[in-house]
């Protein structure tokens, strides 16, 4: 088995050595054969796990998120819902259900959801009905290995010790906030991640890099602030951190750090 750690959402699972990680925008897929995610796949090795993270800063009841998640998937697949049952995993609680696909389908579909503070993880498992005896215990073993981590190893950082996701690229602060009067006091970074995953990352990693979080305003929020905001202290200096969605909110995350006067 090998270990997969999600640097942003902060979870870990153990995978068979021959399974691969496939990125689907903000979702993460795991399978022995990446082609198993193709809609017309007919090979013998159909077995896939899809995990999606969401940031529930508005504290929407998990039951409502679950109903929306299940409703969307059953409608898309023409499936029937069975009664959900309470699911406990890695010290967190949620729901699970086996979704009944049309009789003509060769596939078996299972879904689950877990709530850990603001973090919501949803799971989808799909495999052939005929390989259930082989695949169900294997995928159950993978999901049962789930851990929520207190920190991720080998996080890059700036000269001031400010942690950064590996895929964050430095950009001109004026590219993100065109009207700032003192760009020399700002740093800015951009990457293919959403603001929810960035909030999970910074709430977890900033204290590990000796940054004190003195205030946190999440995004989305009931107010009018269109981004997540952190007030920080380090070595007697105050900073403001903003995590902002880009024009395409699902695909672009902006990180801006200001050294306060």
C-alpha positions as CSV (number, residue, x, y, z in Angstrom):
1,X,0.0,0.0,0.0
2,X,1.0,3.6,-0.6
3,X,-0.1,6.8,1.1
4,X,-1.9,9.7,-0.5
5,X,-2.1,13.0,1.3
6,X,-4.3,15.9,0.1
7,X,-2.2,18.9,0.7
8,X,-5.1,21.4,0.8
9,X,-8.0,19.5,2.4
10,X,-5.6,17.8,4.8
11,X,-6.8,14.1,4.6
12,X,-4.9,10.9,4.0
13,X,-5.8,7.5,2.6
14,X,-3.9,4.4,1.9
15,X,-4.0,3.0,-1.7
16,X,-2.9,-0.2,-3.4
17,X,0.5,0.3,-5.0
18,X,-0.9,-0.1,-8.5
19,X,-3.7,2.5,-8.0
20,X,-3.3,5.9,-9.4
21,X,-4.5,9.4,-8.5
22,X,-6.4,11.3,-11.2
23,X,-7.3,15.0,-10.8
24,X,-10.7,16.1,-12.1
25,X,-10.7,19.9,-11.5
26,X,-11.4,20.1,-7.8
27,X,-12.3,16.4,-7.3
28,X,-9.8,13.6,-6.8
29,X,-10.2,10.2,-8.4
30,X,-8.5,6.9,-7.5
31,X,-8.4,3.8,-9.6
32,X,-6.1,1.0,-10.8
33,X,-6.9,2.0,-14.4
34,X,-7.4,5.7,-15.1
35,X,-9.6,4.8,-18.1
36,X,-12.2,3.4,-15.6
37,X,-13.4,7.0,-15.3
38,X,-14.4,7.2,-19.0
39,X,-18.2,7.0,-19.5
40,X,-18.0,4.2,-22.1
41,X,-15.4,2.1,-20.2
42,X,-16.1,-1.6,-20.6
43,X,-12.8,-3.2,-19.3
44,X,-12.6,-5.8,-16.5
45,X,-10.9,-3.5,-14.0
46,X,-13.8,-1.1,-13.3
47,X,-13.3,0.1,-9.7
48,X,-13.1,3.8,-8.9
49,X,-13.3,6.1,-5.9
50,X,-14.1,9.8,-6.2
51,X,-13.6,12.2,-3.3
52,X,-14.7,15.8,-3.3
53,X,-14.0,18.4,-0.6
54,X,-16.3,21.3,0.2
55,X,-16.0,24.2,2.7
56,X,-19.2,24.6,4.7
57,X,-18.5,28.0,6.3
58,X,-22.2,28.8,6.2
59,X,-22.8,25.7,8.4
60,X,-25.5,24.3,6.1
61,X,-26.9,21.2,7.8
62,X,-25.1,18.2,6.5
63,X,-28.4,16.4,5.9
64,X,-29.3,19.2,3.4
65,X,-26.0,18.9,1.6
66,X,-26.4,15.1,1.5
67,X,-29.8,15.3,0.0
68,X,-28.6,17.7,-2.7
69,X,-25.6,15.5,-3.4
70,X,-27.6,12.3,-3.7
71,X,-30.4,13.9,-5.6
72,X,-28.0,15.2,-8.2
73,X,-26.3,11.9,-8.7
74,X,-29.4,9.8,-8.8
75,X,-31.0,12.2,-11.3
76,X,-27.9,12.1,-13.5
77,X,-27.7,8.3,-13.5
78,X,-31.4,7.5,-13.6
79,X,-31.0,5.6,-10.4
80,X,-33.2,5.0,-7.3
81,X,-32.4,6.1,-3.8
82,X,-32.4,3.7,-0.9
83,X,-32.7,4.9,2.7
84,X,-29.5,6.4,4.0
85,X,-27.9,5.2,7.2
86,X,-25.6,7.0,9.6
87,X,-22.0,6.5,8.8
88,X,-19.0,7.0,11.2
89,X,-15.4,7.1,9.9
90,X,-12.2,8.6,11.2
91,X,-13.9,10.1,14.3
92,X,-16.5,11.9,12.1
93,X,-20.1,11.3,11.3
94,X,-22.2,11.5,8.2
95,X,-24.4,9.3,5.9
96,X,-23.9,6.5,3.5
97,X,-26.2,4.8,0.9
98,X,-26.0,2.2,-1.9
99,X,-27.7,3.7,-4.9
100,X,-29.7,1.3,-7.0
101,X,-28.8,1.7,-10.7
102,X,-31.1,0.7,-13.5
103,X,-31.3,-3.1,-13.9
104,X,-29.5,-3.0,-17.3
105,X,-26.5,-1.4,-15.7
106,X,-23.5,-3.7,-14.9
107,X,-22.3,-1.2,-12.2
108,X,-22.8,-0.9,-8.4
109,X,-22.7,2.6,-6.9
110,X,-22.2,3.6,-3.3
111,X,-22.0,7.2,-1.8
112,X,-21.1,8.7,1.5
113,X,-20.6,12.0,3.2
114,X,-18.6,13.1,6.3
115,X,-18.6,16.3,8.2
116,X,-15.5,17.5,10.1
117,X,-15.9,21.1,11.2
118,X,-16.2,23.3,8.1
119,X,-14.9,20.4,6.0
120,X,-17.3,18.2,4.1
121,X,-16.0,15.2,2.2
122,X,-18.2,13.3,-0.2
123,X,-17.4,9.9,-1.6
124,X,-18.6,8.0,-4.7
125,X,-17.6,4.4,-5.4
126,X,-18.4,2.6,-8.6
127,X,-17.4,-0.9,-9.7
128,X,-18.8,-3.8,-11.7
129,X,-21.4,-5.9,-10.0
130,X,-19.6,-9.1,-11.0
131,X,-16.3,-8.0,-9.2
132,X,-18.1,-7.0,-6.0
133,X,-16.5,-9.9,-4.0
134,X,-13.1,-8.7,-4.9
135,X,-13.5,-4.9,-5.0
136,X,-15.9,-4.2,-2.1
137,X,-13.4,-5.3,0.6
138,X,-10.5,-3.5,-1.1
139,X,-12.4,-0.1,-1.5
140,X,-13.7,-0.5,2.1
141,X,-10.1,-0.9,3.3
142,X,-9.1,2.2,1.4
143,X,-11.9,4.4,2.8
144,X,-11.4,2.9,6.3
145,X,-7.8,4.2,6.2
146,X,-9.0,7.8,6.1
147,X,-7.3,10.2,8.5
148,X,-7.6,13.9,9.1
149,X,-4.1,15.3,9.4
150,X,-2.9,18.0,11.8
151,X,-0.2,19.0,9.2
152,X,1.3,18.0,5.9
153,X,5.0,17.3,5.4
154,X,7.2,19.3,3.0
155,X,5.1,22.4,2.7
156,X,7.0,25.1,0.8
157,X,7.3,28.6,2.3
158,X,8.6,32.1,1.6
159,X,11.6,33.8,3.1
160,X,9.3,35.0,6.0
161,X,8.1,31.5,6.6
162,X,4.7,32.0,5.0
163,X,3.4,28.6,3.9
164,X,2.3,28.1,0.3
165,X,0.5,25.3,-1.5
166,X,2.8,23.6,-3.9
167,X,0.9,24.8,-7.0
168,X,0.8,28.4,-6.0
169,X,2.7,30.8,-8.4
170,X,3.8,34.3,-7.5
171,X,2.0,37.1,-9.3
172,X,2.0,40.9,-9.3
173,X,-0.4,42.0,-6.5
174,X,-1.7,44.7,-8.8
175,X,-2.9,41.9,-11.1
176,X,-5.4,40.8,-8.4
177,X,-6.1,44.2,-6.6
178,X,-5.4,46.9,-9.1
179,X,-6.0,49.9,-6.8
180,X,-3.6,49.2,-3.9
181,X,-1.4,52.2,-3.1
182,X,1.5,50.4,-1.6
183,X,2.2,47.2,-3.7
184,X,5.7,47.0,-2.1
185,X,4.0,45.8,1.1
186,X,2.0,43.0,-0.6
187,X,2.7,39.5,-1.8
188,X,0.3,37.7,-4.1
189,X,0.1,34.1,-5.4
190,X,-2.3,32.3,-7.7
191,X,-3.2,28.7,-8.5
192,X,-5.8,26.2,-9.6
193,X,-7.6,25.7,-6.3
194,X,-10.7,27.0,-4.7
195,X,-11.0,29.3,-1.7
196,X,-12.5,26.6,0.5
197,X,-9.5,24.3,0.1
198,X,-7.2,27.3,0.7
199,X,-9.0,28.1,4.0
200,X,-8.6,24.5,5.1
201,X,-4.9,24.7,4.2
202,X,-4.2,28.0,6.1
203,X,-6.2,27.2,9.2
204,X,-4.1,24.1,9.6
205,X,-0.7,25.2,8.4
206,X,-0.3,28.8,9.6
207,X,0.1,27.8,13.3
208,X,2.6,25.1,12.4
209,X,4.8,27.9,10.8
210,X,4.5,30.0,13.9
211,X,1.9,32.4,12.6
212,X,-0.8,33.4,15.1
213,X,-4.3,33.8,13.7
214,X,-5.9,36.6,15.6
215,X,-9.1,36.8,13.5
216,X,-10.7,34.7,10.8
217,X,-13.6,35.7,8.6
218,X,-14.6,32.7,6.3
219,X,-15.8,32.7,2.8
220,X,-18.6,32.4,1.9
221,X,-20.1,34.3,4.8
222,X,-23.5,35.9,5.6
223,X,-22.0,39.4,5.2
224,X,-20.8,41.3,2.1
225,X,-17.1,40.4,2.3
226,X,-16.4,38.6,-1.0
227,X,-13.3,36.7,0.2
228,X,-11.8,35.0,3.3
229,X,-9.8,37.2,5.6
230,X,-7.2,36.4,8.2
231,X,-5.5,38.8,10.6
232,X,-2.1,37.4,11.6
233,X,0.8,38.1,13.9
234,X,4.4,36.9,13.6
235,X,7.6,38.2,15.3
236,X,5.8,41.3,16.5
237,X,4.6,42.2,13.0
238,X,0.9,42.3,11.9
239,X,-0.3,41.0,8.5
240,X,-3.6,40.7,6.6
241,X,-4.2,37.6,4.5
242,X,-6.9,37.5,1.9
243,X,-8.1,34.4,0.0
244,X,-10.1,35.4,-3.0
245,X,-11.9,33.6,-5.8
246,X,-10.9,34.6,-9.3
247,X,-13.3,35.4,-12.1
248,X,-13.8,31.7,-12.5
249,X,-14.4,30.9,-8.9
250,X,-14.2,27.1,-9.2
251,X,-10.8,27.1,-10.8
252,X,-8.7,30.0,-9.6
253,X,-7.6,30.8,-6.1
254,X,-5.9,34.1,-5.2
255,X,-3.7,34.5,-2.1
256,X,-2.7,38.0,-1.1
257,X,-0.6,38.8,2.0
258,X,-0.2,42.4,3.2
259,X,2.4,43.5,5.8
260,X,0.6,46.1,7.9
261,X,2.1,49.4,8.9
